[in-house]
């Protein structure tokens, strides 16, 4: 089961997030610190284990966005790559993101679209 899905800019601004339960610790913060800030390139659709969670992500380099899904490490979710790509594609096609490069931060209501993708 997915615990958290979050979309944020490479500058760290959260554009949208969705969770099913409180996430213990700070797995997304740890991802940023241990992978992105320490400049450990891993490419798209990579996974790290943080405490009791798998943290998987993909990038959109055109708009400098990061899409992250967090789920229990004891559960094997076979659809996370597809989910990340579908959410990225839908999010980008749904919203005008030209403002991202200008650093004008906005928050989006993407829950309806996300739930449709999950079904």
Buried (B, 14 or more C-beta within 10 A) or exposed (E): EBBBBBBBBBEEBEBBBBEEEEBEEEBBEBBBEEBBEEEEEEEBBBBBEBEBBBBBBBBBEEBBBBBBBBBBBEEEBEEBBEBBBBBBEBBBEEBEBEEBEEEEEEEBEBEEBBEEBEE
